Amino acid sequence: MSIGIWQIVIAGLVLALLFGSHKIPALAAEAAKGLKSLKREVADAKTESADAPFNEGDAEPKR
């Protein structure tokens, strides 16, 4: 069973009734800020782990 266009329309109407049409763009903007922050933190963590020196005693041997 897949989601059809009518299910999306009904879900949009329910959201508009629950939150009001003026709050939905604000909620979307906050979600976008959260995703940007998450992406930035993941990228920072990757660069920090790539920059860290590797010590042979830090990692367990693969089996």
PDB file of N, H, CA, C and O in Angstrom:
ATOM      1  N   MET A   1       0.849  -1.176   0.000  1.00  0.00           N
ATOM      2  CA  MET A   1       0.000   0.000   0.000  1.00  0.00           C
ATOM      3  C   MET A   1       0.890   1.233   0.000  1.00  0.00           C
ATOM      4  O   MET A   1       1.750   1.387   0.868  1.00  0.00           O
ATOM      5  N   SER A   2       0.685   2.096  -0.959  1.00  0.00           N
ATOM      6  H   SER A   2      -0.013   1.971  -1.664  1.00  0.00           H
ATOM      7  CA  SER A   2       1.499   3.308  -1.054  1.00  0.00           C
ATOM      8  C   SER A   2       0.651   4.529  -0.697  1.00  0.00           C
ATOM      9  O   SER A   2      -0.579   4.487  -0.693  1.00  0.00           O
ATOM     10  N   ILE A   3       1.348   5.593  -0.406  1.00  0.00           N
ATOM     11  H   ILE A   3       2.347   5.627  -0.410  1.00  0.00           H
ATOM     12  CA  ILE A   3       0.661   6.840  -0.058  1.00  0.00           C
ATOM     13  C   ILE A   3       0.232   7.532  -1.350  1.00  0.00           C
ATOM     14  O   ILE A   3       1.046   7.763  -2.243  1.00  0.00           O
ATOM     15  N   GLY A   4      -1.026   7.851  -1.432  1.00  0.00           N
ATOM     16  H   GLY A   4      -1.688   7.663  -0.706  1.00  0.00           H
ATOM     17  CA  GLY A   4      -1.558   8.523  -2.606  1.00  0.00           C
ATOM     18  C   GLY A   4      -1.683  10.020  -2.390  1.00  0.00           C
ATOM     19  O   GLY A   4      -1.430  10.530  -1.299  1.00  0.00           O
ATOM     20  N   ILE A   5      -2.073  10.705  -3.432  1.00  0.00           N
ATOM     21  H   ILE A   5      -2.279  10.291  -4.319  1.00  0.00           H
ATOM     22  CA  ILE A   5      -2.198  12.160  -3.379  1.00  0.00           C
ATOM     23  C   ILE A   5      -3.282  12.588  -2.400  1.00  0.00           C
ATOM     24  O   ILE A   5      -3.158  13.628  -1.753  1.00  0.00           O
ATOM     25  N   TRP A   6      -4.349  11.790  -2.285  1.00  0.00           N
ATOM     26  H   TRP A   6      -4.450  10.945  -2.811  1.00  0.00           H
ATOM     27  CA  TRP A   6      -5.432  12.181  -1.385  1.00  0.00           C
ATOM     28  C   TRP A   6      -5.018  12.071   0.075  1.00  0.00           C
ATOM     29  O   TRP A   6      -5.448  12.878   0.899  1.00  0.00           O
ATOM     30  N   GLN A   7      -4.196  11.092   0.406  1.00  0.00           N
ATOM     31  H   GLN A   7      -3.847  10.436  -0.263  1.00  0.00           H
ATOM     32  CA  GLN A   7      -3.710  10.981   1.782  1.00  0.00           C
ATOM     33  C   GLN A   7      -2.833  12.186   2.138  1.00  0.00           C
ATOM     34  O   GLN A   7      -2.897  12.697   3.256  1.00  0.00           O
ATOM     35  N   ILE A   8      -2.018  12.634   1.184  1.00  0.00           N
ATOM     36  H   ILE A   8      -1.966  12.219   0.276  1.00  0.00           H
ATOM     37  CA  ILE A   8      -1.157  13.796   1.412  1.00  0.00           C
ATOM     38  C   ILE A   8      -2.003  15.054   1.590  1.00  0.00           C
ATOM     39  O   ILE A   8      -1.724  15.871   2.467  1.00  0.00           O
ATOM     40  N   VAL A   9      -3.028  15.209   0.768  1.00  0.00           N
ATOM     41  H   VAL A   9      -3.255  14.545   0.056  1.00  0.00           H
ATOM     42  CA  VAL A   9      -3.907  16.382   0.866  1.00  0.00           C
ATOM     43  C   VAL A   9      -4.628  16.398   2.214  1.00  0.00           C
ATOM     44  O   VAL A   9      -4.706  17.437   2.869  1.00  0.00           O
ATOM     45  N   ILE A  10      -5.149  15.254   2.620  1.00  0.00           N
ATOM     46  H   ILE A  10      -5.086  14.409   2.088  1.00  0.00           H
ATOM     47  CA  ILE A  10      -5.864  15.172   3.899  1.00  0.00           C
ATOM     48  C   ILE A  10      -4.915  15.457   5.057  1.00  0.00           C
ATOM     49  O   ILE A  10      -5.280  16.168   5.994  1.00  0.00           O
ATOM     50  N   ALA A  11      -3.691  14.904   5.003  1.00  0.00           N
ATOM     51  H   ALA A  11      -3.395  14.327   4.242  1.00  0.00           H
ATOM     52  CA  ALA A  11      -2.719  15.164   6.063  1.00  0.00           C
ATOM     53  C   ALA A  11      -2.369  16.646   6.115  1.00  0.00           C
ATOM     54  O   ALA A  11      -2.217  17.200   7.204  1.00  0.00           O
ATOM     55  N   GLY A  12      -2.240  17.292   4.980  1.00  0.00           N
ATOM     56  H   GLY A  12      -2.364  16.842   4.095  1.00  0.00           H
ATOM     57  CA  GLY A  12      -1.975  18.732   4.947  1.00  0.00           C
ATOM     58  C   GLY A  12      -3.112  19.540   5.556  1.00  0.00           C
ATOM     59  O   GLY A  12      -2.870  20.497   6.291  1.00  0.00           O
ATOM     60  N   LEU A  13      -4.325  19.167   5.262  1.00  0.00           N
ATOM     61  H   LEU A  13      -4.522  18.389   4.665  1.00  0.00           H
ATOM     62  CA  LEU A  13      -5.480  19.860   5.839  1.00  0.00           C
ATOM     63  C   LEU A  13      -5.539  19.679   7.358  1.00  0.00           C
ATOM     64  O   LEU A  13      -5.834  20.624   8.089  1.00  0.00           O
ATOM     65  N   VAL A  14      -5.259  18.468   7.822  1.00  0.00           N
ATOM     66  H   VAL A  14      -5.019  17.701   7.227  1.00  0.00           H
ATOM     67  CA  VAL A  14      -5.263  18.216   9.262  1.00  0.00           C
ATOM     68  C   VAL A  14      -4.181  19.052   9.947  1.00  0.00           C
ATOM     69  O   VAL A  14      -4.427  19.636  11.003  1.00  0.00           O
ATOM     70  N   LEU A  15      -2.988  19.112   9.355  1.00  0.00           N
ATOM     71  H   LEU A  15      -2.788  18.637   8.498  1.00  0.00           H
ATOM     72  CA  LEU A  15      -1.917  19.936   9.920  1.00  0.00           C
ATOM     73  C   LEU A  15      -2.303  21.409   9.946  1.00  0.00           C
ATOM     74  O   LEU A  15      -2.035  22.111  10.921  1.00  0.00           O
ATOM     75  N   ALA A  16      -2.932  21.871   8.875  1.00  0.00           N
ATOM     76  H   ALA A  16      -3.150  21.301   8.083  1.00  0.00           H
ATOM     77  CA  ALA A  16      -3.360  23.272   8.830  1.00  0.00           C
ATOM     78  C   ALA A  16      -4.397  23.562   9.916  1.00  0.00           C
ATOM     79  O   ALA A  16      -4.383  24.637  10.514  1.00  0.00           O
ATOM     80  N   LEU A  17      -5.288  22.620  10.171  1.00  0.00           N
ATOM     81  H   LEU A  17      -5.300  21.746   9.685  1.00  0.00           H
ATOM     82  CA  LEU A  17      -6.295  22.814  11.211  1.00  0.00           C
ATOM     83  C   LEU A  17      -5.681  22.766  12.612  1.00  0.00           C
ATOM     84  O   LEU A  17      -6.083  23.523  13.495  1.00  0.00           O
ATOM     85  N   LEU A  18      -4.702  21.870  12.813  1.00  0.00           N
ATOM     86  H   LEU A  18      -4.375  21.254  12.095  1.00  0.00           H
ATOM     87  CA  LEU A  18      -4.097  21.735  14.133  1.00  0.00           C
ATOM     88  C   LEU A  18      -3.187  22.911  14.494  1.00  0.00           C
ATOM     89  O   LEU A  18      -3.266  23.455  15.595  1.00  0.00           O
ATOM     90  N   PHE A  19      -2.330  23.291  13.560  1.00  0.00           N
ATOM     91  H   PHE A  19      -2.266  22.849  12.665  1.00  0.00           H
ATOM     92  CA  PHE A  19      -1.321  24.296  13.861  1.00  0.00           C
ATOM     93  C   PHE A  19      -1.671  25.683  13.355  1.00  0.00           C
ATOM     94  O   PHE A  19      -1.077  26.667  13.796  1.00  0.00           O
ATOM     95  N   GLY A  20      -2.595  25.776  12.465  1.00  0.00           N
ATOM     96  H   GLY A  20      -3.077  24.977  12.106  1.00  0.00           H
ATOM     97  CA  GLY A  20      -2.908  27.054  11.850  1.00  0.00           C
ATOM     98  C   GLY A  20      -1.970  27.295  10.677  1.00  0.00           C
ATOM     99  O   GLY A  20      -0.797  26.924  10.732  1.00  0.00           O
ATOM    100  N   SER A  21      -2.465  27.898   9.642  1.00  0.00           N
ATOM    101  H   SER A  21      -3.417  28.200   9.597  1.00  0.00           H
ATOM    102  CA  SER A  21      -1.670  28.044   8.428  1.00  0.00           C
ATOM    103  C   SER A  21      -0.494  28.992   8.605  1.00  0.00           C
ATOM    104  O   SER A  21       0.465  28.913   7.837  1.00  0.00           O
ATOM    105  N   HIS A  22      -0.532  29.886   9.588  1.00  0.00           N
ATOM    106  H   HIS A  22      -1.311  29.950  10.211  1.00  0.00           H
ATOM    107  CA  HIS A  22       0.573  30.819   9.772  1.00  0.00           C
ATOM    108  C   HIS A  22       1.731  30.202  10.552  1.00  0.00           C
ATOM    109  O   HIS A  22       2.840  30.735  10.506  1.00  0.00           O
ATOM    110  N   LYS A  23       1.513  29.101  11.263  1.00  0.00           N
ATOM    111  H   LYS A  23       0.613  28.668  11.300  1.00  0.00           H
ATOM    112  CA  LYS A  23       2.581  28.469  12.039  1.00  0.00           C
ATOM    113  C   LYS A  23       3.344  27.414  11.248  1.00  0.00           C
ATOM    114  O   LYS A  23       4.475  27.089  11.610  1.00  0.00           O
ATOM    115  N   ILE A  24       2.775  26.878  10.198  1.00  0.00           N
ATOM    116  H   ILE A  24       1.856  27.143   9.903  1.00  0.00           H
ATOM    117  CA  ILE A  24       3.416  25.812   9.434  1.00  0.00           C
ATOM    118  C   ILE A  24       4.736  26.275   8.810  1.00  0.00           C
ATOM    119  O   ILE A  24       5.718  25.538   8.904  1.00  0.00           O
ATOM    120  N   PRO A  25       4.818  27.460   8.173  1.00  0.00           N
ATOM    121  CA  PRO A  25       6.123  27.895   7.647  1.00  0.00           C
ATOM    122  C   PRO A  25       7.177  28.085   8.744  1.00  0.00           C
ATOM    123  O   PRO A  25       8.359  27.825   8.521  1.00  0.00           O
ATOM    124  N   ALA A  26       6.755  28.529   9.906  1.00  0.00           N
ATOM    125  H   ALA A  26       5.794  28.740  10.087  1.00  0.00           H
ATOM    126  CA  ALA A  26       7.699  28.693  11.012  1.00  0.00           C
ATOM    127  C   ALA A  26       8.227  27.335  11.476  1.00  0.00           C
ATOM    128  O   ALA A  26       9.412  27.203  11.785  1.00  0.00           O
ATOM    129  N   LEU A  27       7.355  26.327  11.526  1.00  0.00           N
ATOM    130  H   LEU A  27       6.393  26.435  11.275  1.00  0.00           H
ATOM    131  CA  LEU A  27       7.782  24.987  11.906  1.00  0.00           C
ATOM    132  C   LEU A  27       8.747  24.408  10.875  1.00  0.00           C
ATOM    133  O   LEU A  27       9.724  23.754  11.237  1.00  0.00           O
ATOM    134  N   ALA A  28       8.476  24.647   9.595  1.00  0.00           N
ATOM    135  H   ALA A  28       7.682  25.179   9.301  1.00  0.00           H
ATOM    136  CA  ALA A  28       9.365  24.163   8.535  1.00  0.00           C
ATOM    137  C   ALA A  28      10.723  24.850   8.613  1.00  0.00           C
ATOM    138  O   ALA A  28      11.751  24.211   8.391  1.00  0.00           O
ATOM    139  N   ALA A  29      10.739  26.143   8.924  1.00  0.00           N
ATOM    140  H   ALA A  29       9.903  26.662   9.104  1.00  0.00           H
ATOM    141  CA  ALA A  29      12.005  26.867   9.046  1.00  0.00           C
ATOM    142  C   ALA A  29      12.818  26.331  10.219  1.00  0.00           C
ATOM    143  O   ALA A  29      14.035  26.183  10.108  1.00  0.00           O
ATOM    144  N   GLU A  30      12.170  26.039  11.331  1.00  0.00           N
ATOM    145  H   GLU A  30      11.181  26.159  11.422  1.00  0.00           H
ATOM    146  CA  GLU A  30      12.884  25.481  12.482  1.00  0.00           C
ATOM    147  C   GLU A  30      13.433  24.092  12.167  1.00  0.00           C
ATOM    148  O   GLU A  30      14.541  23.757  12.585  1.00  0.00           O
ATOM    149  N   ALA A  31      12.672  23.286  11.437  1.00  0.00           N
ATOM    150  H   ALA A  31      11.772  23.559  11.097  1.00  0.00           H
ATOM    151  CA  ALA A  31      13.155  21.960  11.055  1.00  0.00           C
ATOM    152  C   ALA A  31      14.370  22.083  10.133  1.00  0.00           C
ATOM    153  O   ALA A  31      15.317  21.306  10.257  1.00  0.00           O
ATOM    154  N   ALA A  32      14.354  23.039   9.218  1.00  0.00           N
ATOM    155  H   ALA A  32      13.584  23.670   9.117  1.00  0.00           H
ATOM    156  CA  ALA A  32      15.487  23.247   8.322  1.00  0.00           C
ATOM    157  C   ALA A  32      16.722  23.689   9.102  1.00  0.00           C
ATOM    158  O   ALA A  32      17.829  23.242   8.803  1.00  0.00           O
ATOM    159  N   LYS A  33      16.551  24.554  10.089  1.00  0.00           N
ATOM    160  H   LYS A  33      15.652  24.917  10.332  1.00  0.00           H
ATOM    161  CA  LYS A  33      17.683  24.982  10.924  1.00  0.00           C
ATOM    162  C   LYS A  33      18.269  23.788  11.682  1.00  0.00           C
ATOM    163  O   LYS A  33      19.487  23.662  11.807  1.00  0.00           O
ATOM    164  N   GLY A  34      17.409  22.932  12.174  1.00  0.00           N
ATOM    165  H   GLY A  34      16.420  23.035  12.072  1.00  0.00           H
ATOM    166  CA  GLY A  34      17.871  21.751  12.886  1.00  0.00           C
ATOM    167  C   GLY A  34      18.662  20.812  11.990  1.00  0.00           C
ATOM    168  O   GLY A  34      19.683  20.267  12.409  1.00  0.00           O
ATOM    169  N   LEU A  35      18.199  20.619  10.758  1.00  0.00           N
ATOM    170  H   LEU A  35      17.370  21.062  10.418  1.00  0.00           H
ATOM    171  CA  LEU A  35      18.914  19.758   9.822  1.00  0.00           C
ATOM    172  C   LEU A  35      20.262  20.354   9.439  1.00  0.00           C
ATOM    173  O   LEU A  35      21.252  19.629   9.331  1.00  0.00           O
ATOM    174  N   LYS A  36      20.311  21.670   9.231  1.00  0.00           N
ATOM    175  H   LYS A  36      19.508  22.259   9.319  1.00  0.00           H
ATOM    176  CA  LYS A  36      21.584  22.323   8.920  1.00  0.00           C
ATOM    177  C   LYS A  36      22.565  22.162  10.062  1.00  0.00           C
ATOM    178  O   LYS A  36      23.747  21.897   9.841  1.00  0.00           O
ATOM    179  N   SER A  37      22.078  22.321  11.282  1.00  0.00           N
ATOM    180  H   SER A  37      21.118  22.536  11.461  1.00  0.00           H
ATOM    181  CA  SER A  37      22.927  22.168  12.458  1.00  0.00           C
ATOM    182  C   SER A  37      23.447  20.736  12.564  1.00  0.00           C
ATOM    183  O   SER A  37      24.620  20.522  12.870  1.00  0.00           O
ATOM    184  N   LEU A  38      22.589  19.767  12.316  1.00  0.00           N
ATOM    185  H   LEU A  38      21.636  19.941  12.067  1.00  0.00           H
ATOM    186  CA  LEU A  38      22.990  18.367  12.365  1.00  0.00           C
ATOM    187  C   LEU A  38      24.059  18.078  11.317  1.00  0.00           C
ATOM    188  O   LEU A  38      25.059  17.428  11.622  1.00  0.00           O
ATOM    189  N   LYS A  39      23.867  18.549  10.088  1.00  0.00           N
ATOM    190  H   LYS A  39      23.055  19.077   9.839  1.00  0.00           H
ATOM    191  CA  LYS A  39      24.847  18.336   9.030  1.00  0.00           C
ATOM    192  C   LYS A  39      26.187  18.960   9.395  1.00  0.00           C
ATOM    193  O   LYS A  39      27.238  18.365   9.157  1.00  0.00           O
ATOM    194  N   ARG A  40      26.150  20.168   9.977  1.00  0.00           N
ATOM    195  H   ARG A  40      25.297  20.651  10.169  1.00  0.00           H
ATOM    196  CA  ARG A  40      27.379  20.854  10.359  1.00  0.00           C
ATOM    197  C   ARG A  40      28.127  20.073  11.436  1.00  0.00           C
ATOM    198  O   ARG A  40      29.348  19.933  11.368  1.00  0.00           O
ATOM    199  N   GLU A  41      27.396  19.565  12.431  1.00  0.00           N
ATOM    200  H   GLU A  41      26.404  19.679  12.486  1.00  0.00           H
ATOM    201  CA  GLU A  41      28.021  18.806  13.505  1.00  0.00           C
ATOM    202  C   GLU A  41      28.620  17.506  12.997  1.00  0.00           C
ATOM    203  O   GLU A  41      29.703  17.116  13.434  1.00  0.00           O
ATOM    204  N   VAL A  42      27.939  16.830  12.087  1.00  0.00           N
ATOM    205  H   VAL A  42      27.059  17.146  11.733  1.00  0.00           H
ATOM    206  CA  VAL A  42      28.463  15.584  11.523  1.00  0.00           C
ATOM    207  C   VAL A  42      29.727  15.865  10.724  1.00  0.00           C
ATOM    208  O   VAL A  42      30.705  15.124  10.829  1.00  0.00           O
ATOM    209  N   ALA A  43      29.717  16.926   9.928  1.00  0.00           N
ATOM    210  H   ALA A  43      28.923  17.528   9.843  1.00  0.00           H
ATOM    211  CA  ALA A  43      30.899  17.283   9.145  1.00  0.00           C
ATOM    212  C   ALA A  43      32.063  17.645  10.069  1.00  0.00           C
ATOM    213  O   ALA A  43      33.201  17.258   9.803  1.00  0.00           O
ATOM    214  N   ASP A  44      31.796  18.375  11.143  1.00  0.00           N
ATOM    215  H   ASP A  44      30.872  18.688  11.360  1.00  0.00           H
ATOM    216  CA  ASP A  44      32.843  18.735  12.101  1.00  0.00           C
ATOM    217  C   ASP A  44      33.414  17.490  12.776  1.00  0.00           C
ATOM    218  O   ASP A  44      34.624  17.386  12.974  1.00  0.00           O
ATOM    219  N   ALA A  45      32.553  16.561  13.122  1.00  0.00           N
ATOM    220  H   ALA A  45      31.569  16.646  12.961  1.00  0.00           H
ATOM    221  CA  ALA A  45      33.009  15.334  13.769  1.00  0.00           C
ATOM    222  C   ALA A  45      33.873  14.507  12.822  1.00  0.00           C
ATOM    223  O   ALA A  45      34.855  13.900  13.249  1.00  0.00           O
ATOM    224  N   LYS A  46      33.517  14.481  11.547  1.00  0.00           N
ATOM    225  H   LYS A  46      32.720  14.975  11.200  1.00  0.00           H
ATOM    226  CA  LYS A  46      34.311  13.737  10.563  1.00  0.00           C
ATOM    227  C   LYS A  46      35.683  14.366  10.389  1.00  0.00           C
ATOM    228  O   LYS A  46      36.684  13.652  10.335  1.00  0.00           O
ATOM    229  N   THR A  47      35.749  15.702  10.299  1.00  0.00           N
ATOM    230  H   THR A  47      34.936  16.282  10.343  1.00  0.00           H
ATOM    231  CA  THR A  47      37.040  16.346  10.121  1.00  0.00           C
ATOM    232  C   THR A  47      37.899  16.208  11.369  1.00  0.00           C
ATOM    233  O   THR A  47      39.117  16.059  11.264  1.00  0.00           O
ATOM    234  N   GLU A  48      37.289  16.255  12.545  1.00  0.00           N
ATOM    235  H   GLU A  48      36.300  16.376  12.630  1.00  0.00           H
ATOM    236  CA  GLU A  48      38.056  16.071  13.779  1.00  0.00           C
ATOM    237  C   GLU A  48      38.619  14.663  13.864  1.00  0.00           C
ATOM    238  O   GLU A  48      39.759  14.481  14.291  1.00  0.00           O
ATOM    239  N   SER A  49      37.842  13.663  13.466  1.00  0.00           N
ATOM    240  H   SER A  49      36.916  13.810  13.119  1.00  0.00           H
ATOM    241  CA  SER A  49      38.334  12.289  13.535  1.00  0.00           C
ATOM    242  C   SER A  49      39.383  12.039  12.458  1.00  0.00           C
ATOM    243  O   SER A  49      40.285  11.224  12.656  1.00  0.00           O
ATOM    244  N   ALA A  50      39.280  12.729  11.320  1.00  0.00           N
ATOM    245  H   ALA A  50      38.548  13.390  11.159  1.00  0.00           H
ATOM    246  CA  ALA A  50      40.277  12.566  10.263  1.00  0.00           C
ATOM    247  C   ALA A  50      41.574  13.273  10.633  1.00  0.00           C
ATOM    248  O   ALA A  50      42.651  12.836  10.226  1.00  0.00           O
ATOM    249  N   ASP A  51      41.488  14.358  11.397  1.00  0.00           N
ATOM    250  H   ASP A  51      40.614  14.712  11.728  1.00  0.00           H
ATOM    251  CA  ASP A  51      42.677  15.116  11.789  1.00  0.00           C
ATOM    252  C   ASP A  51      43.395  14.499  12.983  1.00  0.00           C
ATOM    253  O   ASP A  51      44.572  14.778  13.210  1.00  0.00           O
ATOM    254  N   ALA A  52      42.702  13.670  13.739  1.00  0.00           N
ATOM    255  H   ALA A  52      41.746  13.443  13.554  1.00  0.00           H
ATOM    256  CA  ALA A  52      43.295  13.103  14.949  1.00  0.00           C
ATOM    257  C   ALA A  52      44.373  12.089  14.570  1.00  0.00           C
ATOM    258  O   ALA A  52      44.186  11.304  13.640  1.00  0.00           O
ATOM    259  N   PRO A  53      45.490  12.102  15.280  1.00  0.00           N
ATOM    260  CA  PRO A  53      46.535  11.112  14.983  1.00  0.00           C
ATOM    261  C   PRO A  53      46.085   9.723  15.402  1.00  0.00           C
ATOM    262  O   PRO A  53      45.345   9.556  16.372  1.00  0.00           O
ATOM    263  N   PHE A  54      46.544   8.734  14.656  1.00  0.00           N
ATOM    264  H   PHE A  54      47.145   8.869  13.868  1.00  0.00           H
ATOM    265  CA  PHE A  54      46.159   7.356  14.939  1.00  0.00           C
ATOM    266  C   PHE A  54      47.249   6.700  15.766  1.00  0.00           C
ATOM    267  O   PHE A  54      48.416   6.692  15.376  1.00  0.00           O
ATOM    268  N   ASN A  55      46.874   6.164  16.882  1.00  0.00           N
ATOM    269  H   ASN A  55      45.925   6.171  17.199  1.00  0.00           H
ATOM    270  CA  ASN A  55      47.780   5.388  17.717  1.00  0.00           C
ATOM    271  C   ASN A  55      47.376   3.935  17.607  1.00  0.00           C
ATOM    272  O   ASN A  55      46.196   3.601  17.715  1.00  0.00           O
ATOM    273  N   GLU A  56      48.360   3.061  17.389  1.00  0.00           N
ATOM    274  H   GLU A  56      49.318   3.332  17.301  1.00  0.00           H
ATOM    275  CA  GLU A  56      48.047   1.653  17.189  1.00  0.00           C
ATOM    276  C   GLU A  56      47.379   1.028  18.404  1.00  0.00           C
ATOM    277  O   GLU A  56      46.611   0.076  18.263  1.00  0.00           O
ATOM    278  N   GLY A  57      47.657   1.543  19.587  1.00  0.00           N
ATOM    279  H   GLY A  57      48.281   2.316  19.701  1.00  0.00           H
ATOM    280  CA  GLY A  57      47.070   0.988  20.792  1.00  0.00           C
ATOM    281  C   GLY A  57      45.627   1.410  21.010  1.00  0.00           C
ATOM    282  O   GLY A  57      44.949   0.838  21.864  1.00  0.00           O
ATOM    283  N   ASP A  58      45.131   2.404  20.256  1.00  0.00           N
ATOM    284  H   ASP A  58      45.682   2.869  19.563  1.00  0.00           H
ATOM    285  CA  ASP A  58      43.762   2.909  20.442  1.00  0.00           C
ATOM    286  C   ASP A  58      42.709   1.978  19.860  1.00  0.00           C
ATOM    287  O   ASP A  58      41.597   1.896  20.381  1.00  0.00           O
ATOM    288  N   ALA A  59      43.047   1.282  18.795  1.00  0.00           N
ATOM    289  H   ALA A  59      43.950   1.348  18.372  1.00  0.00           H
ATOM    290  CA  ALA A  59      42.045   0.460  18.110  1.00  0.00           C
ATOM    291  C   ALA A  59      42.275  -1.016  18.426  1.00  0.00           C
ATOM    292  O   ALA A  59      43.407  -1.457  18.624  1.00  0.00           O
ATOM    293  N   GLU A  60      41.186  -1.759  18.467  1.00  0.00           N
ATOM    294  H   GLU A  60      40.267  -1.401  18.306  1.00  0.00           H
ATOM    295  CA  GLU A  60      41.289  -3.185  18.657  1.00  0.00           C
ATOM    296  C   GLU A  60      41.603  -3.838  17.325  1.00  0.00           C
ATOM    297  O   GLU A  60      41.160  -3.343  16.288  1.00  0.00           O
ATOM    298  N   PRO A  61      42.335  -4.905  17.314  1.00  0.00           N
ATOM    299  CA  PRO A  61      42.627  -5.581  16.045  1.00  0.00           C
ATOM    300  C   PRO A  61      41.370  -6.210  15.463  1.00  0.00           C
ATOM    301  O   PRO A  61      40.501  -6.696  16.188  1.00  0.00           O
ATOM    302  N   LYS A  62      41.294  -6.189  14.140  1.00  0.00           N
ATOM    303  H   LYS A  62      41.999  -5.795  13.551  1.00  0.00           H
ATOM    304  CA  LYS A  62      40.139  -6.811  13.468  1.00  0.00           C
ATOM    305  C   LYS A  62      40.319  -8.311  13.448  1.00  0.00           C
ATOM    306  O   LYS A  62      41.434  -8.814  13.312  1.00  0.00           O
ATOM    307  N   ARG A  63      39.221  -9.017  13.582  1.00  0.00           N
ATOM    308  H   ARG A  63      38.315  -8.608  13.692  1.00  0.00           H
ATOM    309  CA  ARG A  63      39.273 -10.476  13.612  1.00  0.00           C
ATOM    310  C   ARG A  63      38.624 -11.052  12.400  1.00  0.00           C
ATOM    311  O   ARG A  63      38.572 -12.273  12.249  1.00  0.00           O
TER     312      ARG A  63
END
